[in-house]
Amino acid sequence: MAAEAVGVDAREAASRMTSVTVNALPIPRLSLIVPVYNGADRLPSSLEEVMNFLLAQPYDWELILVDDCSNAETRKILEEFVWGKSRVQLLRNEQNRGKGFAVTRGMCAAVGVYRVFTDADLAYPASEVGKILADLEGGADVAIACRVLAESRYLMSPTFFSYLYTRHVMSRVFNAMVRWTLIPRVLDTQAGLKGFTARAAGIVFPRVTIDGFGFDVEALFIAKKHDLSLAQTAVFFRYDEEPTTVRFAEDALTMMRDLVRIRRNDWRGRYA
């Protein structure tokens, strides 16, 4: 099997997503999904920040950690963290499948009224989840962080400026192509903080086919196809270190291929 704790492919499970009551416990208002791949040096502090945020909330919640076949050190940290926590679930992929697969699997397992995913490095502080939740509670089917809104704020080290400038330019070019070819008016498709209502998650994630970073665009395209309303939210965003998982040339080429794949899937009726 490719994944522990779930005996079917994540997308097959997603296709059966319905309103669920688990062991007669109240359905949580918020399901927070965090995909994890390595990063053991910063993971404990991120998990502590997430838990402090959740424990301060007045509503029921669940936390779903999806380990995308991390190394032994990261695996140990996750296992020790979830021990004895009834509202925290750990899912593990036996093979590294990519962020898109991990998020999809987490959305399949979630039972909350609202379902939000964020990155394990907490580039968006845990408190920013509240902004996404507020948009969903306000009536949006889908809510996404938007780093290019005038109200958004960055915190970064000057030593990363060259990297960030290059990344920003490439991101703007990519988003312009996305708006031109697939999703008009969405300013920032790649921010790692997005939320869905239970209904929207049930529509979108059974249809997602991309395992890697391009899944964000695919998910938003599917939402547009099904006339789901979308809110774009200004956020606080921090760069604490230069990522090693982003390779500009290789990732840009992959994401271009993903755009073609999404258009081809649409022509074939995959998203109907």
N, C-alpha and C positions, 0 to 999 in steps of 0.2 A: 504494500500500500504506500501511496505517496505522502500520506499525512496521518498522524496519530489522532485519536479521539473522534475522528469523523471517518466513517467507512465508505463514503462516496465522494466523488469529485465535488469541489466547492460549488461549481455552477449547477450541478445536478441538485445539490441540497438547496441552493438558492431558489430553484424553480418551484420548490414546495413551500416557500416562505409564506406563512399565514399568521394570523393572530394567535399567540401562544401563551399559555400559562404553564410555568415550570414548577412542578411539585407544589402547586397551590400557593406559591409565593406571589406577592404582588408583582405585576409587570413593571419593570423599571421605567422611569421616565427617560433616562439617558443610558444608552449603551455607548461606552467609549472604547474604540478599537485602536490598538497601538501595534503596528507591525514592527518587528525587531529583527535586525540582522547584525550580529556582533556588537561592537561598541561597548565592551565591558567596562572600560575606564570611566565612562560617563553615565552608564545605565542606572546604577544605584541612586544617584542624585535625581535623575529624571523620574524614576519610579516613586521616589519620596515626594517630589513635587506634585505628581499626578494624584497620589493618594491624599495628600494634604488638601488639594483642591476638592476632590470628591467627598471627603469626610466633612467638609465644611458646608456641603449643599443640603438643603432641607428636603430634597426629594429622593426617591429610591433610584439607585443606579447600579450598573454592572460595568466591570472593567474586563476587557478581553485582550489578552496579549497573544500575538501570533508570532511564534519563533520560526523564522524562515531558514531553518537548518543552520543555526549559529554555531560557533565554536564551543568547546567544552566549558570554558570560563563563563561565557555568557549564559549558557544553558544552566549552569549551577546557580548563578545569580537569580535567574527567573524562577527556578524551582524553589529556592529558599524564600523568595519574595511571596509567592502565592500560597505557601504553606499556611494552613489554618484560616485563610481568608475566603469566606463563603461567597462573596460577591466578586471574586476575581477568578477568571478562567484562563488557563494556559493551553494554547493549541500549538502543536509543533509539526512542521513539515519535515519529512524525512529527506527531502531534496530541496536545494535552494531553487525556488520557483520564481522569485521576483516579487516586488512590492505589490503589483496589481493582484497577483494570486493571493498574497497574504491578506490584503485588505478585503478582497472578495470573500475569502474564507471567514474572516471575522464578521463581515456583514451577514453571512449565512447563519452563523451561530448566534448572532444578536437577537434579542427579543424585546428591546426597548421601544418605546413610542418614538423616540428620536435617536438616530444612530450617527455618531460623529467619529471620524478617524483623524489622528494626528501623528506626526513623526516622533520616533523614540528619542531623538536628540532635543526635542522640545524647542526647535527654532521658533515656534510660536509658544509662548509660555502657557501653562495649563489654564490659566485664567482666561485666555482668549477663546477657549471652548465655550465659555458663557455667551460670547457674542454670536457665535454660530447657533447655539441653542435658542437665543432670543429671536433670531430671524426665523427659525423653524416654528417656534411658538407663535410668532406673529403672522404665520400663514404661508410662508414659503415652503415649497416642496423640497427644494435643494438650497443649501446655503454654502457659499465658498469664501474663503479668505481671498482678498485682493490686495496684493502688495503695491500696486501702482496707483491706487486711489490717493488723492492729495492728503487725505487724513491719516494714511498709514505712516508708521514711524519705524525706522531702522536703528538698531544698535550694533555697531561693528568696530572692529579694530582697524586703525589706519593701515596696518600691514597687509590687510586683505583687499585693499582698494583695487589693485590691478586685477586680481581675480574676479572681484565682484563686478567691476566695470565690464569685463569681457562677458561674464555670465549674463549681466543685464542686457547687453546689446544682443546677444544670441537669443535670449528669452523673448525680447521684443520682436525680433525677426520671426521667431517661431510662432508667437501668438498672433502676429499679423497674418501669417499663412493660415493658421487655424481659423481666424475670423473670416478670411476670404474664402476658404474652401469648405468649412464645416459648421462653425458656430459663430455667427455674427454677434457682436455686442458683449461677448464675454472677454474681459480684459486680461485675466490671469488664470489660465487653465491649470497651471502646474503647482500652485501653492499646496503644501501638504497638510492642509486643514480644511476639511469639507464635511458637511452634514446632510443627512437625508431623513425624511420622515419614514416610518415603517412602510407605508404604502409605496413611496418613491423607491426605497431600497428593494422592495419586492419586484418592482418593474425593471429597474436598471440592472441589478447585479446578476440575474439569471442570463442576461444577454451579453455580459462582458466577456470578451475573448482574449484580451491582451494581458499577459502576465507581468510585463515590465512597466516602466514609467509612463508609457503612452496610454495606460488604462484611464488616466484622468480625463483625457480628451474623449476617449470612447464613452466613458460613463456620462459625461456632460452632453455628448452628441445624442446618446440614447434618451436622456432626459428631455432634450429639445424635441426629438422625434415624437415623444409621447406627451408633448405640451405641458410638461411639468414647470411650475413657476420657479424662478431662480433669483436669489438675492446675493449680491456681491458686497462683502463686508470689509471695511478698513480694519487693519490689524497692526499690532506691535510685533516686529520681527527682529530676531537677533542672529548675528553671525558670530559665533564664538570661536570657530576654527574653520579652516579651509577644508571642505569636504574632499574625501578621497574617492568617493563612489561616483563622482560625476566626471566623465571624460568627454570633453567638449566635442571633438570631431566624431568619435565613435557614437556617442549618445545622440548627436544631432542627426547622423545618418540613420540610426535606428528609429528615431522619432519621425523622420520623413517617411520611412517605410510604413510606420504605423498609421500615418495619415492616409496613405494609399490603401492600406488594409481596411481601415474603417470605411472608406468610400466604397471599396469593393464589397464589403459585408453588407452595406446599405443597399447597393444595387441588387444583391442576391436575396434581399428580404430577411437578413439575419436579425435585424432589430425590430421587426414588426411586432 
